[in-house]
Amino acid sequence: MLMLIATLGFCVLFGAFLFITRVSKSGKKQFLAAKHNEKALKLYPRAEVSMHNKRSDCWIIIKDKVYDVTSYVEEHPGGDAILAHAGDDSTEGFYGPQHATRVFDMIDDFYIGDLKH
């Protein structure tokens, strides 16, 4: 009888743990999605993006989304290659074979809005 109660207690605790973990992860995803959508309300015309074209002020466009990568320019493993399309569309270079898949996760940290058409 004691073994049955202990097993039942363990199952309840384990189930609660799984539920809390799942709720926590979905809450984080919802928070990140809301944060991304909040930034998406800002629209930048191409002319404005093109003014941010130097090492000390570097914006890029990737698939009609605008990213301020100024703080990353010095850390870029490809050196000044990131500046080749500063203030312009970098989609082709971004999706090139030289980038590991981790850049697709990193880029969201630099997102500031969408390109205005």
Phi, psi and omega in degrees: 000316180297321179296321179296316179294318179296317179296316178298317178299316178299315180298319179296314180296317179296317177298319178297318178300313179298319180297313181297317179299316181294317179296319180298316180294317181291326176296319178295317179298319179295320179297314180295321178295318179295320179298317179295316180293326179298316178291329184295344180291341179275126179246135181241125174289152181305323181298322179290317179300319184296339178285344182259071192235030180224169183306319184275358181200087190238112173247150175224161177246131175227115181050052176063019174244143185255135182231133174264101184257017182309314183290348182258345186307313182291335181270349185302120182299336179271015179063225184283002179303329180296336181277350182302328180236029178301132181077012185216186181283122180248015185304311184298314179294322181296320181270014179289166184291346182286345183265132173285161183296341181295337179294334180291332175278323183292324190298330180300333179294340184255000184293130179237349178163191183249157177284131178273128180260000000 
